[in-house]
Amino acid sequence: MNSFELKFCPVCSSPLTSTIEGGITRKSCTKPSCEYVHWNNPTPVLAAIAHRKDEVILIQSIGWPKHWYGLITGFHEAGETAEEGVLREVKEETG
């Protein structure tokens, strides 16, 4: 976490509590209608070129036009290596 610890929601000012989100302990708002989660994502992102035999695996997002495809990408989580992050993203995106 940063050099300071969030105690109150920056959206509604309610207290924050520790919850498990995405398999990681994070701070989230105690007010059910707020739904704020402090993801603590650093700015860096990861991109993977995954392949199987001589084929590259691309993904397609729900909101994209049918002819759009992309690399597997995601946020680099605090405390994980780039290799761990790429493996996590490939698993999350491909099942």
C-alpha positions as CSV (number, residue, x, y, z in Angstrom):
1,M,0.0,0.0,0.0
2,N,1.0,3.6,-0.2
3,S,2.9,5.4,2.6
4,F,-0.6,6.3,3.9
5,E,-3.6,4.1,4.5
6,L,-7.0,5.1,3.3
7,K,-9.6,5.0,6.1
8,F,-12.6,6.7,4.4
9,C,-14.2,6.3,1.0
10,P,-13.1,9.1,-1.4
11,V,-16.5,8.9,-3.0
12,C,-19.0,9.1,-0.1
13,S,-16.8,9.5,3.0
14,S,-18.1,6.2,4.6
15,P,-15.5,4.1,6.5
16,L,-13.5,1.6,4.4
17,T,-13.1,-2.1,5.4
18,S,-10.8,-4.9,4.2
19,T,-12.5,-7.2,1.7
20,I,-11.3,-9.9,-0.8
21,E,-11.6,-8.7,-4.4
22,G,-10.0,-10.6,-7.2
23,G,-8.3,-12.9,-4.7
24,I,-6.4,-9.9,-3.0
25,T,-7.3,-8.0,0.2
26,R,-8.4,-4.5,-0.8
27,K,-10.1,-1.6,0.9
28,S,-13.8,-1.2,0.0
29,C,-16.6,1.1,1.1
30,T,-18.9,-0.1,3.9
31,K,-21.9,1.7,2.3
32,P,-23.6,-1.0,0.0
33,S,-24.9,1.6,-2.5
34,C,-21.4,3.1,-3.0
35,E,-19.5,0.0,-4.3
36,Y,-16.1,1.8,-4.2
37,V,-13.1,-0.5,-4.2
38,H,-9.5,0.8,-3.8
39,W,-7.8,-1.4,-6.4
40,N,-4.3,0.0,-5.6
41,N,-3.3,-0.7,-9.2
42,P,0.0,0.9,-10.2
43,T,-0.1,2.5,-13.6
44,P,1.9,-0.2,-15.4
45,V,0.0,-2.6,-17.5
46,L,1.0,-6.0,-19.0
47,A,0.5,-7.3,-22.5
48,A,1.0,-10.9,-23.5
49,I,1.5,-12.5,-26.9
50,A,0.3,-16.0,-26.1
51,H,0.8,-18.7,-28.7
52,R,-0.1,-22.4,-29.2
53,K,2.0,-24.3,-31.7
54,D,2.2,-21.8,-34.6
55,E,-0.9,-19.8,-33.8
56,V,-1.2,-16.5,-31.7
57,I,-4.0,-16.3,-29.2
58,L,-5.9,-13.1,-29.5
59,I,-8.9,-12.0,-27.4
60,Q,-12.2,-10.2,-28.4
61,S,-14.0,-7.9,-26.0
62,I,-17.8,-7.9,-25.7
63,G,-18.1,-4.2,-26.7
64,W,-15.8,-4.4,-29.7
65,P,-16.8,-4.8,-33.4
66,K,-16.6,-8.4,-34.5
67,H,-13.5,-7.8,-36.6
68,W,-11.5,-6.4,-33.7
69,Y,-9.0,-8.6,-31.8
70,G,-6.3,-7.7,-29.3
71,L,-3.5,-8.9,-27.1
72,I,-4.1,-10.2,-23.6
73,T,-3.6,-7.2,-21.4
74,G,-4.3,-6.1,-17.8
75,F,-3.1,-4.1,-14.8
76,H,0.2,-5.1,-13.1
77,E,-0.8,-5.7,-9.5
78,A,1.3,-4.3,-6.7
79,G,3.7,-6.9,-5.3
80,E,3.7,-9.3,-8.3
81,T,6.5,-9.8,-10.8
82,A,5.8,-9.1,-14.5
83,E,5.9,-12.9,-15.1
84,E,3.3,-13.6,-12.4
85,G,1.1,-10.8,-13.8
86,V,1.3,-12.1,-17.4
87,L,0.4,-15.6,-16.2
88,R,-2.5,-14.3,-14.1
89,E,-3.8,-12.2,-17.0
90,V,-3.6,-15.1,-19.5
91,K,-5.5,-17.3,-17.1
92,E,-8.1,-14.6,-16.4
93,E,-8.7,-13.9,-20.1
94,T,-8.6,-17.4,-21.5
95,G,-10.0,-19.4,-18.6
